[in-house]
Amino acid sequence: MLRPTVVSALLALATLASAQTQPAGKLDSTPDSALRIIDQIKRADYAGERAALARLHAELSVPAGDKTLASRVSYWRGFALWRRAINGFNETPTPSDLADDFKAAIVDFDNSLAQDPTFVDSKIAAASCYGYLLYLNMKDQARMQEYIEKGRPYMQDAMTTAPNNPRLLWVLGPYRWTAPPEHGGGQDKAFAVYNHGLDIIRKTPAVTDPLEPSWGEPELLMNRSWSYLHQTTPDLKAAQQDSEAALAIVPYWHYVRDILLPQIKIEQIKRADYQGDRAELQRLHAELKPQTDDKFFAARILYWRGFALWRRAINGFDDSTSPKELEDDLNGAIADFKDSLAQDPGYVESKIGAGSCYSYLVYLAKNNPPRVQELIQHSSPLLKDVMASDPDNPRLLWVLGPIRWSSPPDHGGGQDKAVDLYSRGLDAIHKRASGAPLDPTWGEAELLMNRSWSNLHRSTPDLKAAQKDAEAALVLVPYWHNVRDILLPQIQQAQNRTN
């Protein structure tokens, strides 16, 4: 995915123009080994196999004699490193060799253009690489200007000679997304670019020469899916449809299968949670399953499966759900969190989720002391482990708050202690660096909600503070059923009684 923050750098590289697409040259013969390696490069890109892309780049040699053939082979050499770098943005921590890959890819694209100056796909790819280098050097004004000056001619020429090239439109879409309206930008303009690209590529006759780039349809679907997910008013159904359409073309595409599509389903889960839609949470739990052998991503997908049942149970406390059904949801969530920890034993978010579920089971078993003690023995080690390793985790502090609220002072509890934890969590969440793809970032709205509830129910209620926090939570999540339809009316009723 061409990140919008990255490709907005193309604003300095691009100037709109219009012309007709340049026809591709016809190649008569290619060594079988080169064709085999090129096919492997394309597969390794979709699979996110960065080591394989580096190896295949080294194995693919440029033949002498035929300039057109040499140009295309050089393009695919550059493609391997271009995509190796782009795939690196999905890794945590971000690899340190991305700039080296982009620079080496540009050398290959320039070699391609030296053999065939009309080959527009090498211009598009080189311009994209300069855009990424610009992004990687945002703190170095001199270096930024250097990359602007070097990248602009490639983009201008591509937009002049081949404005309907689907791969150019794939590169331009994120620029349109982030550019201001006065520079031709806007979310609607990005969608128009993707729609145009898909229309063009579907009407274009199939490319029969395996050396000529023909990729673009799944990439345009992927970018449009990402855009549906991140637009001002997300369209999660359309986002899912485009991701699934991309996977129908490339079923093994790591980014779409293991990152983008799960992100869409995660947003669906979060929306159903805030809306209090327990039936939808159950459906989404059944639908979200890891499709990868990568333990890192599997652990996070399993976390969100557990999250769906965890929140289904929490929402059930607000209606007439039976204790047995609540217990089943909580135990199901614990099973998912345990499966997550089996994939990544150090994943604190699954420890927090499981620890919270055990705490709710303690509440449900309050009339059964032996069962309470058994559950505490399961919960306590999980939460203590996170308290030692990640004490300022906002989601941990959200979970610990109710425990502090109900614990006696001689066990570190008290109403003030709970409110302090929520305030500490709100301070921490703004200082916390973003995590890996699929890592949870929720917490701010939840901490505001809990602090609002606490100010409503403390011994000396602070109704003004309670209302302020509830309204702040609704600014973040305007459709939150619990806050909008339950908590805020309770605060207003208390204010009416006081008045």
FENZI-V613188 format. One record per residue. N is the residue number from 1. RES is the residue in three letters. PHI is phi in whole degrees, 0 to 359 (* if undefined). PSI is psi in whole degrees, 0 to 359 (none if undefined). NEAR is the number of other ideal C-beta (glycine too) atoms within 10 Angstrom. Layout:
n->{N & N}
res->{RES & RES}
phi->{PHI & PHI}
psi->{PSI & PSI}
near->{NEAR & NEAR}
This chain:
n->{1 & 2 & 3 & 4 & 5 & 6 & 7 & 8 & 9 & 10 & 11 & 12 & 13 & 14 & 15 & 16 & 17 & 18 & 19 & 20 & 21 & 22 & 23 & 24 & 25 & 26 & 27 & 28 & 29 & 30 & 31 & 32 & 33 & 34 & 35 & 36 & 37 & 38 & 39 & 40 & 41 & 42 & 43 & 44 & 45 & 46 & 47 & 48 & 49 & 50 & 51 & 52 & 53 & 54 & 55 & 56 & 57 & 58 & 59 & 60 & 61 & 62 & 63 & 64 & 65 & 66 & 67 & 68 & 69 & 70 & 71 & 72 & 73 & 74 & 75 & 76 & 77 & 78 & 79 & 80 & 81 & 82 & 83 & 84 & 85 & 86 & 87 & 88 & 89 & 90 & 91 & 92 & 93 & 94 & 95 & 96 & 97 & 98 & 99 & 100 & 101 & 102 & 103 & 104 & 105 & 106 & 107 & 108 & 109 & 110 & 111 & 112 & 113 & 114 & 115 & 116 & 117 & 118 & 119 & 120 & 121 & 122 & 123 & 124 & 125 & 126 & 127 & 128 & 129 & 130 & 131 & 132 & 133 & 134 & 135 & 136 & 137 & 138 & 139 & 140 & 141 & 142 & 143 & 144 & 145 & 146 & 147 & 148 & 149 & 150 & 151 & 152 & 153 & 154 & 155 & 156 & 157 & 158 & 159 & 160 & 161 & 162 & 163 & 164 & 165 & 166 & 167 & 168 & 169 & 170 & 171 & 172 & 173 & 174 & 175 & 176 & 177 & 178 & 179 & 180 & 181 & 182 & 183 & 184 & 185 & 186 & 187 & 188 & 189 & 190 & 191 & 192 & 193 & 194 & 195 & 196 & 197 & 198 & 199 & 200 & 201 & 202 & 203 & 204 & 205 & 206 & 207 & 208 & 209 & 210 & 211 & 212 & 213 & 214 & 215 & 216 & 217 & 218 & 219 & 220 & 221 & 222 & 223 & 224 & 225 & 226 & 227 & 228 & 229 & 230 & 231 & 232 & 233 & 234 & 235 & 236 & 237 & 238 & 239 & 240 & 241 & 242 & 243 & 244 & 245 & 246 & 247 & 248 & 249 & 250 & 251 & 252 & 253 & 254 & 255 & 256 & 257 & 258 & 259 & 260 & 261 & 262 & 263 & 264 & 265 & 266 & 267 & 268 & 269 & 270 & 271 & 272 & 273 & 274 & 275 & 276 & 277 & 278 & 279 & 280 & 281 & 282 & 283 & 284 & 285 & 286 & 287 & 288 & 289 & 290 & 291 & 292 & 293 & 294 & 295 & 296 & 297 & 298 & 299 & 300 & 301 & 302 & 303 & 304 & 305 & 306 & 307 & 308 & 309 & 310 & 311 & 312 & 313 & 314 & 315 & 316 & 317 & 318 & 319 & 320 & 321 & 322 & 323 & 324 & 325 & 326 & 327 & 328 & 329 & 330 & 331 & 332 & 333 & 334 & 335 & 336 & 337 & 338 & 339 & 340 & 341 & 342 & 343 & 344 & 345 & 346 & 347 & 348 & 349 & 350 & 351 & 352 & 353 & 354 & 355 & 356 & 357 & 358 & 359 & 360 & 361 & 362 & 363 & 364 & 365 & 366 & 367 & 368 & 369 & 370 & 371 & 372 & 373 & 374 & 375 & 376 & 377 & 378 & 379 & 380 & 381 & 382 & 383 & 384 & 385 & 386 & 387 & 388 & 389 & 390 & 391 & 392 & 393 & 394 & 395 & 396 & 397 & 398 & 399 & 400 & 401 & 402 & 403 & 404 & 405 & 406 & 407 & 408 & 409 & 410 & 411 & 412 & 413 & 414 & 415 & 416 & 417 & 418 & 419 & 420 & 421 & 422 & 423 & 424 & 425 & 426 & 427 & 428 & 429 & 430 & 431 & 432 & 433 & 434 & 435 & 436 & 437 & 438 & 439 & 440 & 441 & 442 & 443 & 444 & 445 & 446 & 447 & 448 & 449 & 450 & 451 & 452 & 453 & 454 & 455 & 456 & 457 & 458 & 459 & 460 & 461 & 462 & 463 & 464 & 465 & 466 & 467 & 468 & 469 & 470 & 471 & 472 & 473 & 474 & 475 & 476 & 477 & 478 & 479 & 480 & 481 & 482 & 483 & 484 & 485 & 486 & 487 & 488 & 489 & 490 & 491 & 492 & 493 & 494 & 495 & 496 & 497 & 498 & 499}
res->{MET & LEU & ARG & PRO & THR & VAL & VAL & SER & ALA & LEU & LEU & ALA & LEU & ALA & THR & LEU & ALA & SER & ALA & GLN & THR & GLN & PRO & ALA & GLY & LYS & LEU & ASP & SER & THR & PRO & ASP & SER & ALA & LEU & ARG & ILE & ILE & ASP & GLN & ILE & LYS & ARG & ALA & ASP & TYR & ALA & GLY & GLU & ARG & ALA & ALA & LEU & ALA & ARG & LEU & HIS & ALA & GLU & LEU & SER & VAL & PRO & ALA & GLY & ASP & LYS & THR & LEU & ALA & SER & ARG & VAL & SER & TYR & TRP & ARG & GLY & PHE & ALA & LEU & TRP & ARG & ARG & ALA & ILE & ASN & GLY & PHE & ASN & GLU & THR & PRO & THR & PRO & SER & ASP & LEU & ALA & ASP & ASP & PHE & LYS & ALA & ALA & ILE & VAL & ASP & PHE & ASP & ASN & SER & LEU & ALA & GLN & ASP & PRO & THR & PHE & VAL & ASP & SER & LYS & ILE & ALA & ALA & ALA & SER & CYS & TYR & GLY & TYR & LEU & LEU & TYR & LEU & ASN & MET & LYS & ASP & GLN & ALA & ARG & MET & GLN & GLU & TYR & ILE & GLU & LYS & GLY & ARG & PRO & TYR & MET & GLN & ASP & ALA & MET & THR & THR & ALA & PRO & ASN & ASN & PRO & ARG & LEU & LEU & TRP & VAL & LEU & GLY & PRO & TYR & ARG & TRP & THR & ALA & PRO & PRO & GLU & HIS & GLY & GLY & GLY & GLN & ASP & LYS & ALA & PHE & ALA & VAL & TYR & ASN & HIS & GLY & LEU & ASP & ILE & ILE & ARG & LYS & THR & PRO & ALA & VAL & THR & ASP & PRO & LEU & GLU & PRO & SER & TRP & GLY & GLU & PRO & GLU & LEU & LEU & MET & ASN & ARG & SER & TRP & SER & TYR & LEU & HIS & GLN & THR & THR & PRO & ASP & LEU & LYS & ALA & ALA & GLN & GLN & ASP & SER & GLU & ALA & ALA & LEU & ALA & ILE & VAL & PRO & TYR & TRP & HIS & TYR & VAL & ARG & ASP & ILE & LEU & LEU & PRO & GLN & ILE & LYS & ILE & GLU & GLN & ILE & LYS & ARG & ALA & ASP & TYR & GLN & GLY & ASP & ARG & ALA & GLU & LEU & GLN & ARG & LEU & HIS & ALA & GLU & LEU & LYS & PRO & GLN & THR & ASP & ASP & LYS & PHE & PHE & ALA & ALA & ARG & ILE & LEU & TYR & TRP & ARG & GLY & PHE & ALA & LEU & TRP & ARG & ARG & ALA & ILE & ASN & GLY & PHE & ASP & ASP & SER & THR & SER & PRO & LYS & GLU & LEU & GLU & ASP & ASP & LEU & ASN & GLY & ALA & ILE & ALA & ASP & PHE & LYS & ASP & SER & LEU & ALA & GLN & ASP & PRO & GLY & TYR & VAL & GLU & SER & LYS & ILE & GLY & ALA & GLY & SER & CYS & TYR & SER & TYR & LEU & VAL & TYR & LEU & ALA & LYS & ASN & ASN & PRO & PRO & ARG & VAL & GLN & GLU & LEU & ILE & GLN & HIS & SER & SER & PRO & LEU & LEU & LYS & ASP & VAL & MET & ALA & SER & ASP & PRO & ASP & ASN & PRO & ARG & LEU & LEU & TRP & VAL & LEU & GLY & PRO & ILE & ARG & TRP & SER & SER & PRO & PRO & ASP & HIS & GLY & GLY & GLY & GLN & ASP & LYS & ALA & VAL & ASP & LEU & TYR & SER & ARG & GLY & LEU & ASP & ALA & ILE & HIS & LYS & ARG & ALA & SER & GLY & ALA & PRO & LEU & ASP & PRO & THR & TRP & GLY & GLU & ALA & GLU & LEU & LEU & MET & ASN & ARG & SER & TRP & SER & ASN & LEU & HIS & ARG & SER & THR & PRO & ASP & LEU & LYS & ALA & ALA & GLN & LYS & ASP & ALA & GLU & ALA & ALA & LEU & VAL & LEU & VAL & PRO & TYR & TRP & HIS & ASN & VAL & ARG & ASP & ILE & LEU & LEU & PRO & GLN & ILE & GLN & GLN & ALA & GLN & ASN & ARG & THR & ASN}
phi->{* & 283 & 301 & 304 & 295 & 280 & 281 & 300 & 299 & 293 & 306 & 280 & 259 & 256 & 222 & 293 & 207 & 221 & 190 & 256 & 294 & 283 & 292 & 281 & 286 & 265 & 255 & 266 & 208 & 214 & 303 & 303 & 296 & 294 & 298 & 297 & 293 & 298 & 298 & 292 & 298 & 298 & 293 & 295 & 299 & 297 & 282 & 70 & 266 & 292 & 296 & 295 & 297 & 295 & 295 & 292 & 301 & 290 & 281 & 277 & 260 & 273 & 286 & 264 & 105 & 272 & 294 & 294 & 299 & 298 & 298 & 290 & 295 & 297 & 302 & 289 & 297 & 296 & 304 & 301 & 281 & 303 & 286 & 299 & 291 & 300 & 298 & 296 & 294 & 271 & 263 & 232 & 287 & 297 & 302 & 271 & 255 & 297 & 299 & 299 & 295 & 299 & 295 & 293 & 297 & 299 & 301 & 295 & 294 & 295 & 296 & 299 & 289 & 295 & 276 & 215 & 297 & 267 & 283 & 292 & 295 & 289 & 292 & 300 & 293 & 296 & 299 & 299 & 299 & 295 & 298 & 293 & 297 & 300 & 297 & 290 & 239 & 298 & 266 & 241 & 299 & 295 & 293 & 301 & 298 & 300 & 288 & 299 & 294 & 284 & 277 & 303 & 300 & 298 & 292 & 300 & 293 & 296 & 288 & 280 & 269 & 214 & 295 & 258 & 295 & 301 & 286 & 296 & 295 & 297 & 289 & 284 & 307 & 297 & 297 & 300 & 300 & 261 & 289 & 292 & 304 & 292 & 250 & 83 & 261 & 138 & 298 & 295 & 291 & 296 & 299 & 298 & 296 & 294 & 298 & 296 & 299 & 294 & 297 & 296 & 291 & 282 & 267 & 280 & 303 & 301 & 281 & 264 & 277 & 293 & 274 & 278 & 299 & 232 & 292 & 149 & 297 & 296 & 294 & 294 & 298 & 297 & 296 & 291 & 300 & 302 & 291 & 300 & 291 & 254 & 293 & 308 & 244 & 303 & 246 & 291 & 295 & 295 & 300 & 295 & 299 & 291 & 298 & 293 & 294 & 296 & 289 & 295 & 275 & 230 & 297 & 259 & 289 & 302 & 299 & 287 & 291 & 256 & 235 & 294 & 297 & 301 & 300 & 295 & 292 & 297 & 297 & 296 & 296 & 297 & 296 & 296 & 298 & 297 & 279 & 69 & 268 & 291 & 296 & 293 & 298 & 295 & 295 & 293 & 300 & 292 & 279 & 274 & 220 & 297 & 245 & 227 & 271 & 288 & 296 & 300 & 286 & 299 & 299 & 284 & 294 & 294 & 303 & 289 & 299 & 297 & 303 & 301 & 283 & 302 & 286 & 298 & 292 & 300 & 296 & 291 & 291 & 270 & 229 & 264 & 301 & 288 & 304 & 297 & 293 & 298 & 298 & 297 & 296 & 295 & 292 & 295 & 297 & 300 & 299 & 294 & 296 & 294 & 297 & 298 & 291 & 293 & 280 & 218 & 300 & 264 & 284 & 295 & 297 & 287 & 293 & 297 & 299 & 295 & 300 & 294 & 300 & 298 & 295 & 293 & 295 & 301 & 299 & 292 & 259 & 301 & 266 & 232 & 307 & 300 & 292 & 300 & 296 & 297 & 291 & 299 & 295 & 278 & 286 & 303 & 298 & 295 & 290 & 296 & 297 & 290 & 299 & 278 & 266 & 213 & 295 & 258 & 299 & 300 & 286 & 297 & 295 & 296 & 288 & 286 & 307 & 298 & 293 & 296 & 302 & 266 & 277 & 290 & 303 & 287 & 246 & 82 & 262 & 140 & 296 & 296 & 297 & 295 & 298 & 298 & 296 & 296 & 295 & 296 & 296 & 294 & 291 & 290 & 292 & 279 & 261 & 279 & 289 & 294 & 265 & 282 & 306 & 81 & 292 & 292 & 236 & 295 & 148 & 297 & 297 & 293 & 293 & 297 & 298 & 295 & 292 & 298 & 303 & 294 & 292 & 286 & 256 & 291 & 306 & 244 & 301 & 245 & 291 & 295 & 294 & 298 & 294 & 300 & 291 & 297 & 293 & 294 & 296 & 289 & 297 & 286 & 225 & 298 & 258 & 287 & 302 & 298 & 280 & 290 & 256 & 236 & 293 & 297 & 300 & 296 & 295 & 295 & 296 & 296 & 296 & 295 & 293 & 293 & 289}
psi->{128 & 101 & 135 & 322 & 334 & 308 & 347 & 339 & 337 & 347 & 322 & 348 & 338 & 142 & 124 & 144 & 176 & 142 & 190 & 152 & 137 & 130 & 146 & 151 & 152 & 130 & 136 & 326 & 146 & 136 & 138 & 325 & 322 & 316 & 320 & 316 & 320 & 318 & 321 & 325 & 313 & 319 & 317 & 327 & 307 & 325 & 352 & 29 & 88 & 323 & 319 & 322 & 320 & 317 & 316 & 326 & 318 & 328 & 334 & 109 & 148 & 123 & 154 & 156 & 294 & 110 & 321 & 316 & 315 & 322 & 315 & 320 & 320 & 322 & 313 & 331 & 312 & 322 & 319 & 316 & 325 & 309 & 331 & 318 & 315 & 317 & 332 & 334 & 343 & 359 & 151 & 122 & 163 & 129 & 153 & 357 & 16 & 314 & 320 & 319 & 315 & 317 & 317 & 324 & 320 & 321 & 316 & 319 & 322 & 322 & 322 & 315 & 333 & 328 & 327 & 90 & 347 & 357 & 98 & 331 & 329 & 329 & 317 & 313 & 319 & 318 & 319 & 317 & 318 & 325 & 319 & 319 & 324 & 316 & 318 & 347 & 34 & 341 & 0 & 95 & 321 & 317 & 322 & 313 & 323 & 314 & 328 & 312 & 324 & 324 & 331 & 314 & 323 & 313 & 316 & 317 & 319 & 318 & 335 & 316 & 337 & 61 & 342 & 10 & 122 & 329 & 328 & 317 & 326 & 320 & 323 & 333 & 308 & 330 & 315 & 323 & 318 & 342 & 146 & 159 & 324 & 347 & 23 & 16 & 179 & 153 & 321 & 326 & 323 & 315 & 321 & 321 & 314 & 318 & 319 & 316 & 317 & 321 & 317 & 310 & 331 & 338 & 346 & 135 & 147 & 139 & 124 & 338 & 116 & 347 & 341 & 130 & 130 & 1 & 160 & 321 & 307 & 326 & 319 & 321 & 318 & 313 & 322 & 323 & 313 & 320 & 319 & 324 & 323 & 2 & 165 & 317 & 96 & 142 & 88 & 328 & 313 & 321 & 315 & 319 & 317 & 320 & 317 & 326 & 321 & 319 & 334 & 331 & 318 & 85 & 338 & 18 & 109 & 310 & 313 & 315 & 318 & 348 & 297 & 308 & 316 & 322 & 321 & 314 & 327 & 317 & 324 & 319 & 314 & 320 & 316 & 324 & 307 & 328 & 354 & 29 & 88 & 325 & 319 & 322 & 320 & 318 & 315 & 326 & 317 & 331 & 326 & 111 & 144 & 136 & 20 & 153 & 355 & 113 & 327 & 308 & 325 & 320 & 320 & 324 & 320 & 326 & 314 & 332 & 313 & 321 & 318 & 316 & 326 & 310 & 331 & 319 & 315 & 317 & 333 & 339 & 343 & 356 & 203 & 25 & 137 & 150 & 324 & 318 & 321 & 316 & 319 & 317 & 315 & 318 & 324 & 320 & 317 & 320 & 318 & 318 & 323 & 320 & 322 & 315 & 335 & 329 & 323 & 90 & 340 & 9 & 102 & 328 & 323 & 330 & 319 & 313 & 313 & 317 & 320 & 317 & 318 & 323 & 321 & 323 & 326 & 315 & 316 & 336 & 20 & 338 & 9 & 81 & 316 & 321 & 323 & 314 & 321 & 316 & 321 & 323 & 333 & 319 & 314 & 313 & 324 & 310 & 323 & 324 & 317 & 323 & 330 & 323 & 331 & 64 & 339 & 15 & 120 & 328 & 328 & 314 & 327 & 320 & 322 & 334 & 307 & 330 & 317 & 321 & 318 & 351 & 147 & 159 & 325 & 355 & 22 & 14 & 181 & 153 & 319 & 323 & 321 & 313 & 321 & 322 & 318 & 319 & 320 & 319 & 320 & 324 & 320 & 325 & 334 & 344 & 352 & 132 & 151 & 146 & 203 & 163 & 137 & 353 & 140 & 144 & 0 & 161 & 321 & 309 & 321 & 320 & 321 & 317 & 313 & 321 & 324 & 311 & 318 & 318 & 334 & 321 & 0 & 166 & 318 & 95 & 144 & 86 & 328 & 315 & 322 & 314 & 319 & 315 & 320 & 317 & 324 & 322 & 321 & 334 & 321 & 320 & 84 & 337 & 19 & 109 & 312 & 319 & 314 & 318 & 349 & 298 & 309 & 317 & 325 & 320 & 316 & 323 & 318 & 321 & 320 & 321 & 321 & 319 & none}
near->{18 & 24 & 14 & 19 & 11 & 22 & 27 & 21 & 25 & 27 & 18 & 18 & 25 & 26 & 10 & 11 & 12 & 8 & 12 & 9 & 15 & 14 & 8 & 19 & 16 & 10 & 16 & 8 & 7 & 17 & 12 & 7 & 11 & 20 & 14 & 13 & 21 & 22 & 13 & 19 & 24 & 19 & 14 & 22 & 25 & 22 & 18 & 24 & 18 & 23 & 9 & 17 & 25 & 17 & 16 & 25 & 23 & 11 & 15 & 21 & 12 & 17 & 14 & 8 & 6 & 15 & 12 & 17 & 22 & 18 & 25 & 30 & 27 & 25 & 28 & 24 & 27 & 27 & 26 & 31 & 28 & 26 & 21 & 29 & 25 & 24 & 22 & 18 & 18 & 18 & 14 & 12 & 6 & 11 & 15 & 8 & 15 & 21 & 14 & 13 & 26 & 26 & 14 & 21 & 27 & 24 & 15 & 26 & 29 & 15 & 18 & 27 & 20 & 13 & 19 & 19 & 11 & 16 & 22 & 23 & 24 & 29 & 26 & 25 & 25 & 28 & 27 & 30 & 29 & 26 & 29 & 26 & 23 & 26 & 20 & 19 & 17 & 12 & 7 & 12 & 9 & 7 & 14 & 18 & 13 & 15 & 23 & 17 & 12 & 17 & 25 & 17 & 14 & 26 & 25 & 17 & 19 & 27 & 24 & 14 & 17 & 22 & 17 & 16 & 24 & 25 & 22 & 27 & 27 & 25 & 27 & 31 & 27 & 26 & 26 & 27 & 25 & 20 & 21 & 10 & 9 & 6 & 14 & 14 & 17 & 15 & 16 & 12 & 17 & 24 & 18 & 14 & 24 & 28 & 14 & 17 & 27 & 20 & 14 & 17 & 21 & 10 & 7 & 14 & 5 & 5 & 12 & 8 & 14 & 15 & 21 & 15 & 22 & 17 & 19 & 19 & 20 & 20 & 26 & 27 & 24 & 26 & 28 & 26 & 27 & 27 & 24 & 23 & 21 & 14 & 16 & 5 & 6 & 16 & 14 & 14 & 11 & 16 & 25 & 20 & 16 & 28 & 29 & 15 & 17 & 26 & 19 & 10 & 15 & 22 & 11 & 13 & 22 & 20 & 23 & 28 & 23 & 24 & 22 & 26 & 25 & 24 & 19 & 25 & 22 & 22 & 16 & 23 & 24 & 19 & 17 & 22 & 26 & 23 & 16 & 21 & 17 & 23 & 9 & 17 & 27 & 16 & 15 & 24 & 24 & 10 & 13 & 21 & 12 & 20 & 17 & 16 & 8 & 15 & 15 & 16 & 23 & 20 & 23 & 27 & 25 & 25 & 28 & 24 & 25 & 25 & 27 & 30 & 26 & 27 & 22 & 29 & 26 & 20 & 22 & 20 & 13 & 13 & 8 & 5 & 15 & 9 & 12 & 9 & 13 & 20 & 16 & 14 & 26 & 26 & 14 & 20 & 28 & 24 & 16 & 25 & 30 & 13 & 18 & 28 & 21 & 14 & 19 & 18 & 11 & 10 & 21 & 18 & 26 & 29 & 24 & 25 & 28 & 26 & 25 & 27 & 30 & 22 & 22 & 22 & 22 & 19 & 15 & 18 & 18 & 9 & 7 & 12 & 9 & 8 & 14 & 16 & 11 & 15 & 20 & 15 & 10 & 16 & 22 & 13 & 11 & 23 & 20 & 12 & 15 & 20 & 16 & 8 & 12 & 16 & 12 & 14 & 23 & 25 & 22 & 25 & 28 & 24 & 23 & 27 & 25 & 18 & 20 & 21 & 21 & 14 & 15 & 8 & 9 & 6 & 10 & 11 & 15 & 16 & 16 & 14 & 16 & 24 & 20 & 15 & 24 & 27 & 14 & 17 & 27 & 19 & 13 & 17 & 20 & 8 & 8 & 14 & 4 & 8 & 12 & 13 & 18 & 18 & 12 & 18 & 11 & 18 & 19 & 18 & 18 & 26 & 26 & 24 & 23 & 24 & 28 & 27 & 24 & 24 & 23 & 22 & 13 & 17 & 6 & 6 & 16 & 16 & 16 & 11 & 17 & 25 & 19 & 16 & 27 & 27 & 15 & 17 & 26 & 18 & 9 & 15 & 22 & 10 & 12 & 22 & 16 & 22 & 27 & 17 & 12 & 14 & 23 & 20 & 12 & 15 & 24 & 14 & 11 & 16 & 15 & 8 & 8 & 8 & 5}
